[in-house]
Amino acid sequence: MLKTPKDKSNDTVGRRVLWMAGISLIALATLAGCEKKTGGQVVAVVNSEEITQQELRAEAEANGAPAGTDFQKIAPAMLDRVIQRNLLADYARKQGLDRGPDYVARRRQLEQSLLATLALRKLAGTPTTPTPADVQKFIADNPTLFAGREKLTLDQVGFPTPPDPKQIKALAALGSISAVETKLKADGTPAKRGNAILDTGTVDPSVAVQMTKLANGALFDLSTGGITYISAITGRTAAVTPADTWTAPATEALNRQRMNKTVTDAIANLRKSAKIDYDAAYKPVAGK
C-alpha cells in the first residue's frame, strides 16, 4: 500500500486553527465567568459597574441618616441616588468632561476632603467615658447649658460678612438695630431684619455666657456661614430642664470638647512640622 507524503504546511495550518479555536473558547468562558451579577454584597449592576451594600451605607451616612435607622427601609432610595450618579458620571466621561481643568481641581478637592474627614476620625479616636466627678464639674462650669439655660429673644439684622472685621465692629457700635439697618441700606449692602429665638443650650458656652451678661438692647455680633448677624436681646425666659436629665448631654458635650481639643492640638502639631510657603498677598495676618 502506497503512503501519501505528509503535507507539512497543511498540518501546521491545522494546528494553528485548532489553537486559535481553543483560545476563542477560553476567552468566551472567561467572559461568561466575569459577567457581573447581583447577589451577596452586590445590590445592583449598572452598565457592568457594581454597586455594593457598603456604597449604600456610605450614601446613607453622607445624607445624614440618623444612627439606628433601619437600613433596609432607606436602601432603595439610597440605591436610586447612587444609580443616578453613576449614570451621570458615565455620561460625563463619554463627553470628555473628566479631562477638563475644572474636573481635575474638583477631584483633588473632593479627595482631600474625604481624606481629611477620615484623618479627623482617626485623630479624634474613641472617647473615654468621663468620670461622674468630671461630668458634675462640667455641669457646674457651664451654667448656660444647664442651671442657667435661657431662651433669648433677638431683634437682628443679617448681611454678607465683610472682609474687614473692623466694618462689623463699626456697625455694632451704632447702638441700635435700626441704625445698623439704615447704614447697611445706605451702603447698598443686602440685609434682612427679623426676630429670632436663641437657646443658650445650643451655643458654645464661652459665647453664650458673654451673651447672657449683656443688658437688653445691647448689640453683639456673630458670624457663621458667610453671614454676619448683629443682634439685640429683647427678652429672656428660663429654659432649664430637669436636673436628672443633665448627665447624658453633659457626658456627650464633655466628650465632644475633649475630642475637639485633641484634634486641634494634632492639627497644630501638623502645622509646626510642615513647610508652608505663602505668597505675600495670601499670607494670613498673625493673631487673626
C-alpha positions in Angstrom: 0.0 0.0 0.0 1.4 3.3 -1.0 1.6 6.1 1.6 0.9 9.6 0.6 3.6 12.0 1.8 2.6 14.3 4.6 1.9 17.9 3.7 3.7 19.7 6.5 2.2 23.1 5.6 -1.3 21.8 5.9 -0.5 20.2 9.2 0.8 23.4 10.6 -2.2 25.4 9.4 -4.5 22.8 11.0 -2.7 23.0 14.3 -2.9 26.8 14.2 -6.6 26.7 13.6 -7.2 24.3 16.5 -5.0 26.5 18.7 -7.0 29.7 17.8 -10.3 27.9 18.3 -9.1 26.8 21.8 -8.2 30.4 22.6 -11.6 31.6 21.5 -13.4 29.0 23.7 -11.3 30.0 26.7 -12.0 33.7 26.0 -15.7 33.0 25.8 -15.6 31.0 29.0 -13.7 33.8 30.7 -16.2 36.4 29.6 -19.0 34.3 30.8 -17.3 33.8 34.2 -16.7 37.5 34.5 -20.3 38.5 33.9 -21.2 40.7 36.8 -24.4 39.7 38.7 -26.2 40.9 41.8 -26.1 38.9 45.0 -24.2 39.0 48.2 -22.6 42.4 48.7 -23.5 43.5 45.1 -27.0 45.1 45.1 -27.1 46.3 41.5 -25.0 46.4 38.3 -25.2 49.5 36.1 -23.5 49.1 32.7 -21.2 46.4 34.2 -20.3 48.6 37.2 -21.2 47.0 40.6 -22.9 48.9 43.4 -22.3 47.4 46.8 -24.1 47.5 50.2 -21.0 49.4 51.5 -21.6 52.1 48.9 -25.3 52.4 50.0 -24.3 52.7 53.7 -21.8 55.4 52.8 -24.5 57.2 50.8 -26.9 57.0 53.8 -24.2 58.4 56.1 -23.4 61.2 53.7 -27.1 62.1 53.6 -27.3 62.4 57.4 -29.2 59.2 58.2 -29.7 59.1 62.0 -27.9 56.4 64.0 -30.2 53.4 64.4 -32.1 53.9 61.2 -33.4 50.7 59.7 -31.0 50.4 56.7 -33.3 48.2 54.6 -36.1 50.8 54.7 -33.9 53.6 53.2 -31.7 51.3 51.0 -34.0 51.6 47.8 -33.8 55.4 48.0 -30.1 55.4 48.5 -29.6 52.9 45.6 -31.7 55.2 43.3 -29.4 58.1 44.2 -26.2 56.1 43.5 -27.6 54.7 40.2 -28.5 58.2 39.1 -25.0 59.5 40.0 -23.4 56.6 38.2 -25.4 57.2 35.0 -24.5 60.9 35.1 -20.8 60.1 35.7 -20.8 57.7 32.8 -22.3 60.3 30.6 -19.7 62.9 31.7 -16.9 60.5 30.9 -18.3 59.9 27.4 -18.5 63.6 26.9 -14.8 64.0 27.9 -15.7 66.1 30.9 -13.3 64.1 33.1 -10.4 65.7 31.1 -11.2 69.3 31.8 -9.3 71.5 34.3 -12.4 72.1 36.4 -12.8 68.3 36.9 -9.1 67.9 37.9 -9.4 70.7 40.5 -12.7 69.5 42.0 -11.4 65.9 42.1 -8.4 67.0 44.1 -10.7 69.0 46.4 -13.1 66.1 47.0 -10.3 63.5 47.5 -8.6 65.8 50.1 -11.9 66.4 51.8 -12.6 62.7 52.2 -9.1 62.0 53.4 -9.3 64.9 55.8 -12.6 63.6 57.3 -11.0 60.1 57.7 -7.9 61.7 59.3 -10.1 63.7 61.8 -11.9 60.5 62.8 -8.6 58.8 63.4 -7.1 61.7 65.3 -10.2 62.1 67.5 -10.1 58.4 68.4 -12.6 56.7 70.6 -13.7 58.9 73.5 -13.1 57.6 77.0 -16.0 57.6 79.4 -15.8 60.6 81.8 -15.9 60.0 85.5 -19.1 61.2 87.4 -16.9 63.9 89.0 -15.8 65.1 85.6 -19.4 65.3 84.4 -20.6 67.2 87.5 -17.7 69.7 87.2 -18.6 70.2 83.5 -22.2 70.9 84.5 -21.1 73.4 87.2 -18.6 75.1 84.8 -21.2 75.6 82.0 -24.4 77.1 83.5 -25.7 78.3 80.2 -26.2 74.7 79.2 -27.9 73.6 82.4 -28.9 75.5 85.5 -28.7 78.9 83.8 -30.1 77.9 80.4 -32.2 80.6 78.8 -34.0 81.4 75.6 -33.1 84.8 74.3 -35.5 86.7 72.0 -33.4 88.7 69.5 -34.1 91.6 67.1 -31.4 91.1 64.5 -30.2 92.0 61.0 -28.2 89.7 58.8 -25.9 90.6 55.9 -22.9 89.1 54.0 -19.8 89.1 56.2 -17.5 91.9 55.1 -13.8 91.1 54.5 -12.6 93.6 57.2 -13.7 92.8 60.8 -13.5 96.5 61.6 -16.6 97.1 59.5 -18.6 94.8 61.7 -17.4 96.4 64.9 -18.2 99.9 63.4 -21.8 98.7 62.7 -22.2 97.2 66.2 -21.1 100.5 67.7 -24.0 102.3 66.1 -26.1 101.5 69.2 -29.4 100.1 67.7 -30.6 97.6 65.2 -32.5 100.3 63.3 -29.3 102.4 62.9 -27.4 99.3 61.7 -30.2 98.6 59.1 -30.2 102.2 57.9 -26.4 102.2 57.5 -26.4 98.9 55.5 -29.1 100.2 53.2 -27.2 103.5 52.6 -24.1 101.5 51.7 -26.1 99.2 49.3 -25.4 96.1 51.4 -28.2 93.5 51.1 -29.6 92.9 54.6 -32.6 91.2 56.2 -34.0 92.1 59.6 -36.2 89.9 61.7 -36.8 88.3 65.1 -35.1 85.1 66.3 -35.0 82.9 69.4 -31.6 81.7 70.6 -31.4 78.9 73.1 -28.1 79.2 75.1 -28.1 75.4 75.4 -27.3 75.2 71.7 -24.4 77.7 71.7 -20.8 77.3 72.6 -20.7 78.1 76.4 -17.9 80.6 76.1 -20.0 82.6 73.6 -23.3 82.1 75.4 -22.0 83.3 78.8 -21.0 86.6 77.2 -24.5 87.0 75.7 -26.3 86.4 79.0 -24.2 89.1 80.6 -25.4 91.7 78.1 -28.1 94.2 79.0 -31.3 94.1 76.9 -30.8 96.3 73.9 -27.0 96.0 73.8 -25.7 94.9 70.4 -23.5 91.9 69.7 -22.4 90.2 66.5 -22.0 86.6 65.4 -20.7 85.4 62.0 -21.4 82.0 60.6 -21.5 80.5 57.1 -20.6 83.8 55.4 -23.4 85.7 57.1 -23.0 88.2 60.0 -25.8 88.8 62.4 -25.9 91.9 64.6 -28.5 91.3 67.3 -30.0 92.9 70.4 -31.6 90.9 73.2 -35.3 92.0 73.7 -36.4 89.3 76.1 -35.3 86.3 78.2 -37.1 83.2 79.5 -35.7 80.4 81.6 -35.2 77.1 79.7 -33.9 75.0 82.5 -34.5 71.2 82.0 -34.9 68.8 85.0 -31.6 68.2 86.7 -31.9 64.4 86.4 -31.7 64.8 82.6 -28.4 66.6 82.6 -25.9 63.7 82.8 -26.3 62.3 79.3 -26.0 65.6 77.4 -23.2 66.7 79.7 -21.2 63.5 79.0 -21.7 63.9 75.3 -20.7 67.6 75.4 -17.6 66.8 77.5 -16.6 64.1 75.1 -17.0 66.5 72.2 -15.0 69.1 74.0 -12.1 66.7 74.6 -12.2 65.4 71.0 -12.1 68.9 69.7 -9.1 69.7 71.8 -7.3 66.5 70.7 -7.9 67.3 67.0 -7.0 71.0 67.4 -3.7 70.1 69.1 -2.9 67.5 66.5 -3.5 69.9 63.6 -1.3 72.5 65.4 1.5 69.9 65.5 1.0 69.1 61.9 1.3 72.8 61.0 4.5 73.0 63.1 6.1 70.1 61.3 5.0 71.2 57.8 6.9 73.6 55.5 4.4 76.1 54.2 5.4 78.9 51.8 2.9 81.7 51.3 2.5 84.2 48.5 2.8 87.6 50.3 -0.8 88.6 49.1 -2.3 85.5 50.7 -0.3 85.1 53.9 -2.7 85.2 57.0 -2.2 88.0 59.5 -0.8 86.8 62.8 -3.4 86.6 65.5 -6.4 86.6 63.2 
